[in-house]
Amino acid sequence: PGCLPLQFVSYLGACDRLLKQGYEEGQVEEAMEMFQYSEKKAAEFLHLLAQFNDMGFQQNEIKEVLLLCGNQRERALEELVMK
């Protein structure tokens, strides 16, 4: 048993910080994978996902639109409204 790779340690730290913001573990892991482990992009995605979810949009549609729009809030909202 060697040391944990630095990337993995930073991944765990990022997940931990996102979990402490109140996001669900499954969503955090999915968002981190979707954005090649970029904590900043994953955090943007999770924030917008929660926001649009609160507006009553379907989670699977929100994910699809956010990926399509690259987390751009205004564009994503337009797409969701048009669906």
PyMOL Python script that loads the backbone (N, CA, C, O; Angstrom):
from pymol import cmd

cmd.read_pdbstr("""\
ATOM      1  N   PRO A   1       0.835  -1.210   0.000  1.00  0.00           N
ATOM      2  CA  PRO A   1       0.000   0.000   0.000  1.00  0.00           C
ATOM      3  C   PRO A   1       0.870   1.261   0.000  1.00  0.00           C
ATOM      4  O   PRO A   1       1.615   1.522   0.944  1.00  0.00           O
ATOM      5  N   GLY A   2       0.755   2.025  -1.073  1.00  0.00           N
ATOM      6  CA  GLY A   2       1.520   3.263  -1.179  1.00  0.00           C
ATOM      7  C   GLY A   2       0.671   4.454  -0.801  1.00  0.00           C
ATOM      8  O   GLY A   2      -0.400   4.321  -0.210  1.00  0.00           O
ATOM      9  N   CYS A   3       1.171   5.605  -1.153  1.00  0.00           N
ATOM     10  CA  CYS A   3       0.430   6.839  -0.886  1.00  0.00           C
ATOM     11  C   CYS A   3      -0.703   6.981  -1.898  1.00  0.00           C
ATOM     12  O   CYS A   3      -0.638   6.458  -3.010  1.00  0.00           O
ATOM     13  N   LEU A   4      -1.723   7.689  -1.490  1.00  0.00           N
ATOM     14  CA  LEU A   4      -2.797   7.988  -2.437  1.00  0.00           C
ATOM     15  C   LEU A   4      -2.280   9.011  -3.440  1.00  0.00           C
ATOM     16  O   LEU A   4      -1.588   9.954  -3.057  1.00  0.00           O
ATOM     17  N   PRO A   5      -2.606   8.838  -4.719  1.00  0.00           N
ATOM     18  CA  PRO A   5      -2.181   9.847  -5.703  1.00  0.00           C
ATOM     19  C   PRO A   5      -2.742  11.218  -5.333  1.00  0.00           C
ATOM     20  O   PRO A   5      -3.864  11.341  -4.841  1.00  0.00           O
ATOM     21  N   LEU A   6      -1.940  12.229  -5.582  1.00  0.00           N
ATOM     22  CA  LEU A   6      -2.331  13.604  -5.247  1.00  0.00           C
ATOM     23  C   LEU A   6      -3.664  13.984  -5.879  1.00  0.00           C
ATOM     24  O   LEU A   6      -4.486  14.656  -5.255  1.00  0.00           O
ATOM     25  N   GLN A   7      -3.874  13.548  -7.126  1.00  0.00           N
ATOM     26  CA  GLN A   7      -5.133  13.860  -7.819  1.00  0.00           C
ATOM     27  C   GLN A   7      -6.327  13.342  -7.035  1.00  0.00           C
ATOM     28  O   GLN A   7      -7.340  14.028  -6.899  1.00  0.00           O
ATOM     29  N   PHE A   8      -6.199  12.125  -6.523  1.00  0.00           N
ATOM     30  CA  PHE A   8      -7.297  11.515  -5.782  1.00  0.00           C
ATOM     31  C   PHE A   8      -7.564  12.276  -4.491  1.00  0.00           C
ATOM     32  O   PHE A   8      -8.715  12.488  -4.108  1.00  0.00           O
ATOM     33  N   VAL A   9      -6.499  12.680  -3.832  1.00  0.00           N
ATOM     34  CA  VAL A   9      -6.636  13.443  -2.581  1.00  0.00           C
ATOM     35  C   VAL A   9      -7.337  14.774  -2.864  1.00  0.00           C
ATOM     36  O   VAL A   9      -8.216  15.183  -2.104  1.00  0.00           O
ATOM     37  N   SER A  10      -6.956  15.449  -3.949  1.00  0.00           N
ATOM     38  CA  SER A  10      -7.591  16.733  -4.259  1.00  0.00           C
ATOM     39  C   SER A  10      -9.048  16.520  -4.689  1.00  0.00           C
ATOM     40  O   SER A  10      -9.906  17.366  -4.436  1.00  0.00           O
ATOM     41  N   TYR A  11      -9.317  15.380  -5.344  1.00  0.00           N
ATOM     42  CA  TYR A  11     -10.700  15.023  -5.710  1.00  0.00           C
ATOM     43  C   TYR A  11     -11.550  14.856  -4.450  1.00  0.00           C
ATOM     44  O   TYR A  11     -12.667  15.368  -4.369  1.00  0.00           O
ATOM     45  N   LEU A  12     -11.009  14.135  -3.472  1.00  0.00           N
ATOM     46  CA  LEU A  12     -11.735  13.931  -2.217  1.00  0.00           C
ATOM     47  C   LEU A  12     -11.982  15.251  -1.498  1.00  0.00           C
ATOM     48  O   LEU A  12     -13.056  15.471  -0.938  1.00  0.00           O
ATOM     49  N   GLY A  13     -10.986  16.123  -1.519  1.00  0.00           N
ATOM     50  CA  GLY A  13     -11.140  17.442  -0.888  1.00  0.00           C
ATOM     51  C   GLY A  13     -12.230  18.253  -1.564  1.00  0.00           C
ATOM     52  O   GLY A  13     -13.045  18.894  -0.901  1.00  0.00           O
ATOM     53  N   ALA A  14     -12.236  18.218  -2.894  1.00  0.00           N
ATOM     54  CA  ALA A  14     -13.249  18.952  -3.663  1.00  0.00           C
ATOM     55  C   ALA A  14     -14.642  18.401  -3.356  1.00  0.00           C
ATOM     56  O   ALA A  14     -15.582  19.163  -3.133  1.00  0.00           O
ATOM     57  N   CYS A  15     -14.766  17.074  -3.348  1.00  0.00           N
ATOM     58  CA  CYS A  15     -16.056  16.447  -3.038  1.00  0.00           C
ATOM     59  C   CYS A  15     -16.522  16.835  -1.635  1.00  0.00           C
ATOM     60  O   CYS A  15     -17.695  17.142  -1.419  1.00  0.00           O
ATOM     61  N   ASP A  16     -15.600  16.817  -0.707  1.00  0.00           N
ATOM     62  CA  ASP A  16     -15.918  17.155   0.677  1.00  0.00           C
ATOM     63  C   ASP A  16     -16.437  18.594   0.775  1.00  0.00           C
ATOM     64  O   ASP A  16     -17.426  18.854   1.460  1.00  0.00           O
ATOM     65  N   ARG A  17     -15.770  19.522   0.093  1.00  0.00           N
ATOM     66  CA  ARG A  17     -16.211  20.928   0.118  1.00  0.00           C
ATOM     67  C   ARG A  17     -17.603  21.081  -0.498  1.00  0.00           C
ATOM     68  O   ARG A  17     -18.433  21.832   0.014  1.00  0.00           O
ATOM     69  N   LEU A  18     -17.855  20.371  -1.591  1.00  0.00           N
ATOM     70  CA  LEU A  18     -19.171  20.447  -2.239  1.00  0.00           C
ATOM     71  C   LEU A  18     -20.254  19.812  -1.366  1.00  0.00           C
ATOM     72  O   LEU A  18     -21.372  20.322  -1.293  1.00  0.00           O
ATOM     73  N   LEU A  19     -19.926  18.713  -0.711  1.00  0.00           N
ATOM     74  CA  LEU A  19     -20.890  18.067   0.190  1.00  0.00           C
ATOM     75  C   LEU A  19     -21.243  18.998   1.347  1.00  0.00           C
ATOM     76  O   LEU A  19     -22.393  19.051   1.783  1.00  0.00           O
ATOM     77  N   LYS A  20     -20.249  19.728   1.837  1.00  0.00           N
ATOM     78  CA  LYS A  20     -20.484  20.655   2.950  1.00  0.00           C
ATOM     79  C   LYS A  20     -21.387  21.818   2.535  1.00  0.00           C
ATOM     80  O   LYS A  20     -21.974  22.488   3.384  1.00  0.00           O
ATOM     81  N   GLN A  21     -21.493  22.055   1.216  1.00  0.00           N
ATOM     82  CA  GLN A  21     -22.407  23.093   0.729  1.00  0.00           C
ATOM     83  C   GLN A  21     -23.843  22.567   0.623  1.00  0.00           C
ATOM     84  O   GLN A  21     -24.758  23.302   0.249  1.00  0.00           O
ATOM     85  N   GLY A  22     -24.027  21.284   0.956  1.00  0.00           N
ATOM     86  CA  GLY A  22     -25.374  20.727   1.022  1.00  0.00           C
ATOM     87  C   GLY A  22     -25.804  19.922  -0.191  1.00  0.00           C
ATOM     88  O   GLY A  22     -26.965  19.525  -0.283  1.00  0.00           O
ATOM     89  N   TYR A  23     -24.893  19.674  -1.123  1.00  0.00           N
ATOM     90  CA  TYR A  23     -25.251  18.870  -2.291  1.00  0.00           C
ATOM     91  C   TYR A  23     -25.192  17.389  -1.940  1.00  0.00           C
ATOM     92  O   TYR A  23     -24.452  16.984  -1.043  1.00  0.00           O
ATOM     93  N   GLU A  24     -25.987  16.575  -2.662  1.00  0.00           N
ATOM     94  CA  GLU A  24     -26.024  15.138  -2.415  1.00  0.00           C
ATOM     95  C   GLU A  24     -24.769  14.467  -2.969  1.00  0.00           C
ATOM     96  O   GLU A  24     -24.213  14.895  -3.980  1.00  0.00           O
ATOM     97  N   GLU A  25     -24.341  13.416  -2.292  1.00  0.00           N
ATOM     98  CA  GLU A  25     -23.100  12.729  -2.670  1.00  0.00           C
ATOM     99  C   GLU A  25     -23.112  12.241  -4.119  1.00  0.00           C
ATOM    100  O   GLU A  25     -22.143  12.432  -4.854  1.00  0.00           O
ATOM    101  N   GLY A  26     -24.217  11.609  -4.523  1.00  0.00           N
ATOM    102  CA  GLY A  26     -24.314  11.095  -5.892  1.00  0.00           C
ATOM    103  C   GLY A  26     -24.194  12.200  -6.927  1.00  0.00           C
ATOM    104  O   GLY A  26     -23.538  12.033  -7.956  1.00  0.00           O
ATOM    105  N   GLN A  27     -24.832  13.332  -6.648  1.00  0.00           N
ATOM    106  CA  GLN A  27     -24.771  14.473  -7.572  1.00  0.00           C
ATOM    107  C   GLN A  27     -23.366  15.055  -7.631  1.00  0.00           C
ATOM    108  O   GLN A  27     -22.888  15.424  -8.704  1.00  0.00           O
ATOM    109  N   VAL A  28     -22.715  15.137  -6.498  1.00  0.00           N
ATOM    110  CA  VAL A  28     -21.350  15.674  -6.444  1.00  0.00           C
ATOM    111  C   VAL A  28     -20.419  14.801  -7.277  1.00  0.00           C
ATOM    112  O   VAL A  28     -19.651  15.309  -8.094  1.00  0.00           O
ATOM    113  N   GLU A  29     -20.487  13.484  -7.069  1.00  0.00           N
ATOM    114  CA  GLU A  29     -19.624  12.565  -7.814  1.00  0.00           C
ATOM    115  C   GLU A  29     -19.890  12.642  -9.308  1.00  0.00           C
ATOM    116  O   GLU A  29     -18.957  12.657 -10.112  1.00  0.00           O
ATOM    117  N   GLU A  30     -21.166  12.691  -9.681  1.00  0.00           N
ATOM    118  CA  GLU A  30     -21.540  12.780 -11.096  1.00  0.00           C
ATOM    119  C   GLU A  30     -21.029  14.077 -11.718  1.00  0.00           C
ATOM    120  O   GLU A  30     -20.478  14.069 -12.819  1.00  0.00           O
ATOM    121  N   ALA A  31     -21.214  15.182 -11.015  1.00  0.00           N
ATOM    122  CA  ALA A  31     -20.776  16.482 -11.533  1.00  0.00           C
ATOM    123  C   ALA A  31     -19.259  16.531 -11.675  1.00  0.00           C
ATOM    124  O   ALA A  31     -18.746  17.065 -12.659  1.00  0.00           O
ATOM    125  N   MET A  32     -18.541  15.984 -10.706  1.00  0.00           N
ATOM    126  CA  MET A  32     -17.080  15.967 -10.782  1.00  0.00           C
ATOM    127  C   MET A  32     -16.610  15.160 -11.993  1.00  0.00           C
ATOM    128  O   MET A  32     -15.664  15.554 -12.676  1.00  0.00           O
ATOM    129  N   GLU A  33     -17.262  14.046 -12.255  1.00  0.00           N
ATOM    130  CA  GLU A  33     -16.897  13.227 -13.417  1.00  0.00           C
ATOM    131  C   GLU A  33     -17.224  13.944 -14.719  1.00  0.00           C
ATOM    132  O   GLU A  33     -16.425  13.941 -15.656  1.00  0.00           O
ATOM    133  N   MET A  34     -18.399  14.557 -14.773  1.00  0.00           N
ATOM    134  CA  MET A  34     -18.834  15.238 -15.998  1.00  0.00           C
ATOM    135  C   MET A  34     -17.888  16.360 -16.390  1.00  0.00           C
ATOM    136  O   MET A  34     -17.708  16.634 -17.577  1.00  0.00           O
ATOM    137  N   PHE A  35     -17.290  17.004 -15.416  1.00  0.00           N
ATOM    138  CA  PHE A  35     -16.427  18.159 -15.691  1.00  0.00           C
ATOM    139  C   PHE A  35     -14.952  17.850 -15.429  1.00  0.00           C
ATOM    140  O   PHE A  35     -14.198  18.714 -14.980  1.00  0.00           O
ATOM    141  N   GLN A  36     -14.553  16.613 -15.715  1.00  0.00           N
ATOM    142  CA  GLN A  36     -13.158  16.183 -15.576  1.00  0.00           C
ATOM    143  C   GLN A  36     -12.539  16.637 -14.252  1.00  0.00           C
ATOM    144  O   GLN A  36     -11.399  17.098 -14.208  1.00  0.00           O
ATOM    145  N   TYR A  37     -13.305  16.498 -13.188  1.00  0.00           N
ATOM    146  CA  TYR A  37     -12.831  16.770 -11.830  1.00  0.00           C
ATOM    147  C   TYR A  37     -12.474  18.238 -11.583  1.00  0.00           C
ATOM    148  O   TYR A  37     -11.644  18.545 -10.728  1.00  0.00           O
ATOM    149  N   SER A  38     -13.107  19.144 -12.338  1.00  0.00           N
ATOM    150  CA  SER A  38     -12.950  20.577 -12.076  1.00  0.00           C
ATOM    151  C   SER A  38     -13.959  20.975 -10.999  1.00  0.00           C
ATOM    152  O   SER A  38     -15.168  20.984 -11.233  1.00  0.00           O
ATOM    153  N   GLU A  39     -13.441  21.302  -9.823  1.00  0.00           N
ATOM    154  CA  GLU A  39     -14.324  21.661  -8.705  1.00  0.00           C
ATOM    155  C   GLU A  39     -15.158  22.892  -9.050  1.00  0.00           C
ATOM    156  O   GLU A  39     -16.343  22.957  -8.721  1.00  0.00           O
ATOM    157  N   LYS A  40     -14.536  23.869  -9.713  1.00  0.00           N
ATOM    158  CA  LYS A  40     -15.225  25.117 -10.053  1.00  0.00           C
ATOM    159  C   LYS A  40     -16.421  24.849 -10.973  1.00  0.00           C
ATOM    160  O   LYS A  40     -17.522  25.342 -10.725  1.00  0.00           O
ATOM    161  N   LYS A  41     -16.201  24.069 -12.033  1.00  0.00           N
ATOM    162  CA  LYS A  41     -17.280  23.780 -12.979  1.00  0.00           C
ATOM    163  C   LYS A  41     -18.351  22.900 -12.343  1.00  0.00           C
ATOM    164  O   LYS A  41     -19.542  23.087 -12.589  1.00  0.00           O
ATOM    165  N   ALA A  42     -17.927  21.949 -11.533  1.00  0.00           N
ATOM    166  CA  ALA A  42     -18.884  21.075 -10.845  1.00  0.00           C
ATOM    167  C   ALA A  42     -19.751  21.898  -9.896  1.00  0.00           C
ATOM    168  O   ALA A  42     -20.959  21.681  -9.808  1.00  0.00           O
ATOM    169  N   ALA A  43     -19.135  22.843  -9.187  1.00  0.00           N
ATOM    170  CA  ALA A  43     -19.872  23.696  -8.250  1.00  0.00           C
ATOM    171  C   ALA A  43     -20.887  24.569  -8.994  1.00  0.00           C
ATOM    172  O   ALA A  43     -22.022  24.727  -8.545  1.00  0.00           O
ATOM    173  N   GLU A  44     -20.472  25.135 -10.136  1.00  0.00           N
ATOM    174  CA  GLU A  44     -21.405  25.937 -10.951  1.00  0.00           C
ATOM    175  C   GLU A  44     -22.591  25.086 -11.369  1.00  0.00           C
ATOM    176  O   GLU A  44     -23.743  25.501 -11.248  1.00  0.00           O
ATOM    177  N   PHE A  45     -22.294  23.888 -11.865  1.00  0.00           N
ATOM    178  CA  PHE A  45     -23.322  22.971 -12.340  1.00  0.00           C
ATOM    179  C   PHE A  45     -24.300  22.632 -11.208  1.00  0.00           C
ATOM    180  O   PHE A  45     -25.515  22.708 -11.394  1.00  0.00           O
ATOM    181  N   LEU A  46     -23.776  22.262 -10.046  1.00  0.00           N
ATOM    182  CA  LEU A  46     -24.628  21.877  -8.912  1.00  0.00           C
ATOM    183  C   LEU A  46     -25.491  23.045  -8.447  1.00  0.00           C
ATOM    184  O   LEU A  46     -26.657  22.863  -8.094  1.00  0.00           O
ATOM    185  N   HIS A  47     -24.917  24.237  -8.448  1.00  0.00           N
ATOM    186  CA  HIS A  47     -25.656  25.434  -8.039  1.00  0.00           C
ATOM    187  C   HIS A  47     -26.830  25.679  -8.996  1.00  0.00           C
ATOM    188  O   HIS A  47     -27.960  25.906  -8.563  1.00  0.00           O
ATOM    189  N   LEU A  48     -26.546  25.630 -10.291  1.00  0.00           N
ATOM    190  CA  LEU A  48     -27.600  25.862 -11.285  1.00  0.00           C
ATOM    191  C   LEU A  48     -28.628  24.740 -11.278  1.00  0.00           C
ATOM    192  O   LEU A  48     -29.823  24.987 -11.441  1.00  0.00           O
ATOM    193  N   LEU A  49     -28.168  23.511 -11.089  1.00  0.00           N
ATOM    194  CA  LEU A  49     -29.077  22.366 -11.020  1.00  0.00           C
ATOM    195  C   LEU A  49     -30.081  22.568  -9.880  1.00  0.00           C
ATOM    196  O   LEU A  49     -31.282  22.359 -10.055  1.00  0.00           O
ATOM    197  N   ALA A  50     -29.583  22.972  -8.730  1.00  0.00           N
ATOM    198  CA  ALA A  50     -30.458  23.205  -7.572  1.00  0.00           C
ATOM    199  C   ALA A  50     -31.412  24.367  -7.842  1.00  0.00           C
ATOM    200  O   ALA A  50     -32.594  24.302  -7.502  1.00  0.00           O
ATOM    201  N   GLN A  51     -30.894  25.424  -8.453  1.00  0.00           N
ATOM    202  CA  GLN A  51     -31.711  26.605  -8.754  1.00  0.00           C
ATOM    203  C   GLN A  51     -32.859  26.258  -9.693  1.00  0.00           C
ATOM    204  O   GLN A  51     -34.013  26.597  -9.427  1.00  0.00           O
ATOM    205  N   PHE A  52     -32.537  25.580 -10.796  1.00  0.00           N
ATOM    206  CA  PHE A  52     -33.564  25.226 -11.779  1.00  0.00           C
ATOM    207  C   PHE A  52     -34.514  24.164 -11.241  1.00  0.00           C
ATOM    208  O   PHE A  52     -35.689  24.131 -11.607  1.00  0.00           O
ATOM    209  N   ASN A  53     -34.006  23.306 -10.382  1.00  0.00           N
ATOM    210  CA  ASN A  53     -34.839  22.298  -9.730  1.00  0.00           C
ATOM    211  C   ASN A  53     -35.892  22.993  -8.869  1.00  0.00           C
ATOM    212  O   ASN A  53     -37.061  22.606  -8.874  1.00  0.00           O
ATOM    213  N   ASP A  54     -35.469  24.026  -8.127  1.00  0.00           N
ATOM    214  CA  ASP A  54     -36.387  24.805  -7.292  1.00  0.00           C
ATOM    215  C   ASP A  54     -37.448  25.511  -8.123  1.00  0.00           C
ATOM    216  O   ASP A  54     -38.543  25.787  -7.635  1.00  0.00           O
ATOM    217  N   MET A  55     -37.122  25.806  -9.386  1.00  0.00           N
ATOM    218  CA  MET A  55     -38.085  26.463 -10.289  1.00  0.00           C
ATOM    219  C   MET A  55     -39.091  25.467 -10.851  1.00  0.00           C
ATOM    220  O   MET A  55     -40.056  25.851 -11.512  1.00  0.00           O
ATOM    221  N   GLY A  56     -38.854  24.167 -10.579  1.00  0.00           N
ATOM    222  CA  GLY A  56     -39.817  23.151 -10.998  1.00  0.00           C
ATOM    223  C   GLY A  56     -39.454  22.397 -12.268  1.00  0.00           C
ATOM    224  O   GLY A  56     -40.260  21.610 -12.765  1.00  0.00           O
ATOM    225  N   PHE A  57     -38.265  22.618 -12.800  1.00  0.00           N
ATOM    226  CA  PHE A  57     -37.852  21.881 -13.994  1.00  0.00           C
ATOM    227  C   PHE A  57     -37.410  20.472 -13.606  1.00  0.00           C
ATOM    228  O   PHE A  57     -37.013  20.223 -12.467  1.00  0.00           O
ATOM    229  N   GLN A  58     -37.487  19.547 -14.580  1.00  0.00           N
ATOM    230  CA  GLN A  58     -37.099  18.154 -14.351  1.00  0.00           C
ATOM    231  C   GLN A  58     -35.580  18.026 -14.325  1.00  0.00           C
ATOM    232  O   GLN A  58     -34.888  18.622 -15.150  1.00  0.00           O
ATOM    233  N   GLN A  59     -35.065  17.250 -13.380  1.00  0.00           N
ATOM    234  CA  GLN A  59     -33.627  17.132 -13.180  1.00  0.00           C
ATOM    235  C   GLN A  59     -32.886  16.621 -14.421  1.00  0.00           C
ATOM    236  O   GLN A  59     -31.819  17.133 -14.760  1.00  0.00           O
ATOM    237  N   ASN A  60     -33.450  15.612 -15.100  1.00  0.00           N
ATOM    238  CA  ASN A  60     -32.747  15.075 -16.277  1.00  0.00           C
ATOM    239  C   ASN A  60     -32.676  16.112 -17.395  1.00  0.00           C
ATOM    240  O   ASN A  60     -31.674  16.187 -18.105  1.00  0.00           O
ATOM    241  N   GLU A  61     -33.730  16.912 -17.556  1.00  0.00           N
ATOM    242  CA  GLU A  61     -33.728  17.983 -18.564  1.00  0.00           C
ATOM    243  C   GLU A  61     -32.718  19.064 -18.194  1.00  0.00           C
ATOM    244  O   GLU A  61     -32.009  19.576 -19.060  1.00  0.00           O
ATOM    245  N   ILE A  62     -32.650  19.408 -16.925  1.00  0.00           N
ATOM    246  CA  ILE A  62     -31.713  20.436 -16.455  1.00  0.00           C
ATOM    247  C   ILE A  62     -30.282  20.002 -16.763  1.00  0.00           C
ATOM    248  O   ILE A  62     -29.498  20.783 -17.304  1.00  0.00           O
ATOM    249  N   LYS A  63     -29.939  18.757 -16.421  1.00  0.00           N
ATOM    250  CA  LYS A  63     -28.579  18.253 -16.664  1.00  0.00           C
ATOM    251  C   LYS A  63     -28.225  18.351 -18.137  1.00  0.00           C
ATOM    252  O   LYS A  63     -27.152  18.833 -18.498  1.00  0.00           O
ATOM    253  N   GLU A  64     -29.136  17.888 -18.982  1.00  0.00           N
ATOM    254  CA  GLU A  64     -28.910  17.885 -20.424  1.00  0.00           C
ATOM    255  C   GLU A  64     -28.652  19.308 -20.933  1.00  0.00           C
ATOM    256  O   GLU A  64     -27.702  19.547 -21.679  1.00  0.00           O
ATOM    257  N   VAL A  65     -29.499  20.234 -20.526  1.00  0.00           N
ATOM    258  CA  VAL A  65     -29.403  21.621 -20.983  1.00  0.00           C
ATOM    259  C   VAL A  65     -28.134  22.294 -20.451  1.00  0.00           C
ATOM    260  O   VAL A  65     -27.468  23.021 -21.188  1.00  0.00           O
ATOM    261  N   LEU A  66     -27.797  22.060 -19.191  1.00  0.00           N
ATOM    262  CA  LEU A  66     -26.587  22.663 -18.631  1.00  0.00           C
ATOM    263  C   LEU A  66     -25.336  22.178 -19.348  1.00  0.00           C
ATOM    264  O   LEU A  66     -24.418  22.959 -19.599  1.00  0.00           O
ATOM    265  N   LEU A  67     -25.298  20.891 -19.678  1.00  0.00           N
ATOM    266  CA  LEU A  67     -24.151  20.356 -20.420  1.00  0.00           C
ATOM    267  C   LEU A  67     -24.083  20.987 -21.811  1.00  0.00           C
ATOM    268  O   LEU A  67     -23.016  21.380 -22.282  1.00  0.00           O
ATOM    269  N   LEU A  68     -25.233  21.072 -22.446  1.00  0.00           N
ATOM    270  CA  LEU A  68     -25.332  21.654 -23.782  1.00  0.00           C
ATOM    271  C   LEU A  68     -24.881  23.112 -23.786  1.00  0.00           C
ATOM    272  O   LEU A  68     -24.195  23.555 -24.707  1.00  0.00           O
ATOM    273  N   CYS A  69     -25.265  23.838 -22.769  1.00  0.00           N
ATOM    274  CA  CYS A  69     -24.998  25.281 -22.696  1.00  0.00           C
ATOM    275  C   CYS A  69     -23.718  25.620 -21.936  1.00  0.00           C
ATOM    276  O   CYS A  69     -23.398  26.795 -21.759  1.00  0.00           O
ATOM    277  N   GLY A  70     -22.998  24.621 -21.494  1.00  0.00           N
ATOM    278  CA  GLY A  70     -21.764  24.878 -20.763  1.00  0.00           C
ATOM    279  C   GLY A  70     -21.969  25.690 -19.494  1.00  0.00           C
ATOM    280  O   GLY A  70     -21.189  26.593 -19.194  1.00  0.00           O
ATOM    281  N   ASN A  71     -23.017  25.366 -18.751  1.00  0.00           N
ATOM    282  CA  ASN A  71     -23.315  26.031 -17.472  1.00  0.00           C
ATOM    283  C   ASN A  71     -23.659  27.516 -17.609  1.00  0.00           C
ATOM    284  O   ASN A  71     -23.574  28.259 -16.631  1.00  0.00           O
ATOM    285  N   GLN A  72     -24.042  27.953 -18.799  1.00  0.00           N
ATOM    286  CA  GLN A  72     -24.426  29.366 -18.962  1.00  0.00           C
ATOM    287  C   GLN A  72     -25.881  29.513 -18.539  1.00  0.00           C
ATOM    288  O   GLN A  72     -26.787  29.015 -19.207  1.00  0.00           O
ATOM    289  N   ARG A  73     -26.094  30.201 -17.425  1.00  0.00           N
ATOM    290  CA  ARG A  73     -27.402  30.274 -16.789  1.00  0.00           C
ATOM    291  C   ARG A  73     -28.504  30.781 -17.715  1.00  0.00           C
ATOM    292  O   ARG A  73     -29.553  30.148 -17.840  1.00  0.00           O
ATOM    293  N   GLU A  74     -28.270  31.915 -18.360  1.00  0.00           N
ATOM    294  CA  GLU A  74     -29.319  32.522 -19.187  1.00  0.00           C
ATOM    295  C   GLU A  74     -29.699  31.630 -20.367  1.00  0.00           C
ATOM    296  O   GLU A  74     -30.880  31.425 -20.645  1.00  0.00           O
ATOM    297  N   ARG A  75     -28.684  31.100 -21.058  1.00  0.00           N
ATOM    298  CA  ARG A  75     -28.953  30.201 -22.190  1.00  0.00           C
ATOM    299  C   ARG A  75     -29.688  28.957 -21.737  1.00  0.00           C
ATOM    300  O   ARG A  75     -30.632  28.510 -22.388  1.00  0.00           O
ATOM    301  N   ALA A  76     -29.254  28.401 -20.622  1.00  0.00           N
ATOM    302  CA  ALA A  76     -29.879  27.184 -20.102  1.00  0.00           C
ATOM    303  C   ALA A  76     -31.338  27.446 -19.738  1.00  0.00           C
ATOM    304  O   ALA A  76     -32.213  26.628 -20.021  1.00  0.00           O
ATOM    305  N   LEU A  77     -31.588  28.582 -19.115  1.00  0.00           N
ATOM    306  CA  LEU A  77     -32.957  28.924 -18.723  1.00  0.00           C
ATOM    307  C   LEU A  77     -33.842  29.074 -19.954  1.00  0.00           C
ATOM    308  O   LEU A  77     -34.975  28.592 -19.956  1.00  0.00           O
ATOM    309  N   GLU A  78     -33.349  29.732 -20.999  1.00  0.00           N
ATOM    310  CA  GLU A  78     -34.111  29.857 -22.241  1.00  0.00           C
ATOM    311  C   GLU A  78     -34.456  28.493 -22.804  1.00  0.00           C
ATOM    312  O   GLU A  78     -35.597  28.247 -23.197  1.00  0.00           O
ATOM    313  N   GLU A  79     -33.464  27.596 -22.846  1.00  0.00           N
ATOM    314  CA  GLU A  79     -33.678  26.243 -23.372  1.00  0.00           C
ATOM    315  C   GLU A  79     -34.732  25.502 -22.550  1.00  0.00           C
ATOM    316  O   GLU A  79     -35.609  24.844 -23.108  1.00  0.00           O
ATOM    317  N   LEU A  80     -34.645  25.610 -21.240  1.00  0.00           N
ATOM    318  CA  LEU A  80     -35.605  24.916 -20.363  1.00  0.00           C
ATOM    319  C   LEU A  80     -37.014  25.449 -20.557  1.00  0.00           C
ATOM    320  O   LEU A  80     -37.975  24.679 -20.585  1.00  0.00           O
ATOM    321  N   VAL A  81     -37.139  26.740 -20.689  1.00  0.00           N
ATOM    322  CA  VAL A  81     -38.458  27.365 -20.859  1.00  0.00           C
ATOM    323  C   VAL A  81     -39.080  26.936 -22.199  1.00  0.00           C
ATOM    324  O   VAL A  81     -40.293  26.752 -22.305  1.00  0.00           O
ATOM    325  N   MET A  82     -38.220  26.781 -23.217  1.00  0.00           N
ATOM    326  CA  MET A  82     -38.732  26.414 -24.550  1.00  0.00           C
ATOM    327  C   MET A  82     -39.131  24.936 -24.644  1.00  0.00           C
ATOM    328  O   MET A  82     -39.886  24.563 -25.542  1.00  0.00           O
ATOM    329  N   LYS A  83     -38.637  24.091 -23.731  1.00  0.00           N
ATOM    330  CA  LYS A  83     -38.960  22.640 -23.791  1.00  0.00           C
ATOM    331  C   LYS A  83     -40.428  22.384 -23.493  1.00  0.00           C
ATOM    332  O   LYS A  83     -40.868  21.235 -23.500  1.00  0.00           O
TER     333      LYS A  83
END
""", "prot")
cmd.dss("prot")
cmd.show_as("cartoon", "prot")
cmd.util.cbc("prot")
cmd.orient("prot")
